[in-house]
Amino acid sequence: MQFRDLKIQYRALKAEIDAGISDVLEQSSFIGGRKVELLEERLAEYAGVRHCISCANGTDALTLALMALDFQAGECAFVPDFTFFSTGEVVAYAGGEPVFVDVDEKTFNINPAALEKAILKVKEEGRLIPKVIIAVDLFGLPADYEAICKIAKKYDLCLIEDGAQGFGGEINGKRACSFGDISTTSFFPAKPLGCYGDGGALFTDRDDLAEYLHSVRVHGKGTNKYDNVRIGMNSRLDAIQAAVLLPKLKAFEDYEREAVNRAAGWYDARLKDYVTIPEIPAGFVSSRAQYTIRLKNETERDRLQNCLKEADIPSMIYYPKPMHSQAAFRTYSVGKGSFPVSERLCQTVLSLPMHPYLTEDDAEVVADAVIKFLK
Ligand SMILES: *Cc1c(COP(=O)(O)O)cnc(C)c1O
């Protein structure tokens, strides 16, 4: 059994993917072009925003978003303490400071009450200027944007939605990657919508930000690539990745998002009396980037993982270390104990195999192994 089976998916979509790649090779137009533009149109349409700007990966997407919002040294961005490293990394890379915020125990996403507290604390200290909130749609579940948008408005902060894992999620019919002033995603192969290499995208409704992003992803181009009006990056999605993503997006829309949720339901039904299963709040849809259970404590979690390994069942710990404990962030560290939820999650979470091609038999084998261990 695979943790995320990309081979079965390739076999299912092989004819279209191979034809698309072959078309790019025949045309020998590898950077930009019609396929990339078409993909951007389809992605914008899916997310329900005016503009999609593709780029080289999800980390660049966040960096480009911070550039577009004119994020500067001396300013800070509020970032969940429980996320993938990139979310905090890009803030430090841009010269500002990440301020970590504890998360909600049930949704794993940034806790709005803790966010407001962190904003007030930074204002009171007066050393940093609060500028941006980066909310993450962890494991496929959109963050609590109703509460977060209110806070952003109240304190006049920009909002970036890090939808690297969130593409395909929803809140009351509104799609993920539409909640931020700028939203970003990643097409890293294991994400809900993955390509066959690195890739990413930005989404925005604002024409001015879209225009800036088009420029800054290609060396700060003006009228063309050799007229450079600002310092930018080289961060483009290539045509082969677009050829892979076009049929994958169609499969994602047609059945894959539904399939992962069906698979999650199989786990839910079997595991709900034994472990803490992921909770999807009313009105929310998750794209199920991960199916993450919680155990009683670290010992139980680690022993379960070993036991699954012996049965040839892969599982992953996302994430073993909170942001504030990462050595790279030691200069920003606020010490142990300030993020009790995030710390507890790092000790007790375990992600089980999850992908659109998981069968009910697979789910049964995994669930049985978990239950047998707990009994
Ligand atoms: C994967 C991921 C990123 C980075 O995306 P890459 O394409 O790998 O650069 C950023 N944020 C989160 C939450 C992620 O999971």
The ligand as an SDF file (V2000), in Angstrom:
LIG
                    3D

 15 15  0  0  0  0  0  0  0  0999 V2000
    3.8690   22.2950    0.5220 C   0  0  0  0  0  0  0  0  0  0  0  0
    3.5880   23.5140    1.2630 C   0  0  0  0  0  0  0  0  0  0  0  0
    4.1750   24.7530    0.9280 C   0  0  0  0  0  0  0  0  0  0  0  0
    5.2710   24.8780   -0.0900 C   0  0  0  0  0  0  0  0  0  0  0  0
    4.9900   24.4150   -1.3710 O   0  0  0  0  0  0  0  0  0  0  0  0
    6.2030   23.9650   -2.3280 P   0  0  0  0  0  0  0  0  0  0  0  0
    5.5590   23.8450   -3.6630 O   0  0  0  0  0  0  0  0  0  0  0  0
    6.7440   22.6850   -1.8040 O   0  0  0  0  0  0  0  0  0  0  0  0
    7.2180   25.0580   -2.3120 O   0  0  0  0  0  0  0  0  0  0  0  0
    3.7920   25.8750    1.6280 C   0  0  0  0  0  0  0  0  0  0  0  0
    2.8910   25.8120    2.6150 N   0  0  0  0  0  0  0  0  0  0  0  0
    2.3090   24.6590    2.9860 C   0  0  0  0  0  0  0  0  0  0  0  0
    1.3040   24.6560    4.0910 C   0  0  0  0  0  0  0  0  0  0  0  0
    2.6450   23.4650    2.3320 C   0  0  0  0  0  0  0  0  0  0  0  0
    2.0820   22.3200    2.7160 O   0  0  0  0  0  0  0  0  0  0  0  0
  1  2  1  0
  2  3  1  0
  2 14  2  0
  3  4  1  0
  3 10  2  0
  4  5  1  0
  5  6  1  0
  6  7  2  0
  6  8  1  0
  6  9  1  0
 10 11  1  0
 11 12  2  0
 12 13  1  0
 12 14  1  0
 14 15  1  0
M  END
$$$$
